[in-house]
Amino acid sequence: MTSRKRITLALAGLIALVLVGWLGRDLLGGNSAAPPSSSTGAAVSTSAGKATRAGGDVTEALSKLPAEAAKTWKLIQSNGPFPYPDRDGVEFQNREKRLPAQGKGYYREYTVPTPGERTRGARRLVTGSGKELYYTGDHYETFVKVDPNR
């Protein structure tokens, strides 16, 4: 076999391997950036790292979140004043579709300050018109449903 044929076969094999890996990742659910295909709700992440559904039984206690989340929740309940008045309380549009689908204006977002961060940071509380409360510590990549009474 000539050197040229070996290179061609090796290249074809490499391309086939990449395609199989890419297709396998999508078929086996390894693509974490894609929203879930289930119609029961959007994926959220619990502190144990297990994925659950936003409408599921697993809910995190507010007391288990960073202390700043509880302070932000108190501000939400008392209508402020908020650290970012032009950005806190604005509509959260759920573009990433990580929360259950709802109509326009259903969700509102609030900054959860990060100690030492010079900007707004990545942490947010998101409220729903139906009294739902969600927390994200990674700027909308994952959410935890929160029980503010615990």
Number of C-alpha atoms within 10 A of each C-alpha: 5 6 8 9 10 11 11 11 12 12 12 11 12 12 12 12 11 11 12 11 12 13 11 13 13 12 10 8 11 12 13 10 9 12 14 17 10 9 9 13 18 23 25 26 21 18 11 6 8 10 16 19 24 23 16 13 9 18 21 19 14 20 14 13 15 14 13 15 24 17 12 21 21 13 15 18 8 9 10 15 11 16 15 13 12 8 14 21 20 14 17 17 17 17 9 13 17 20 26 15 16 13 7 10 12 15 24 19 21 26 23 26 22 18 8 7 9 8 8 14 16 16 20 24 25 28 23 18 11 8 7 15 22 24 26 19 19 12 12 19 17 20 27 27 28 24 16 17 7 10
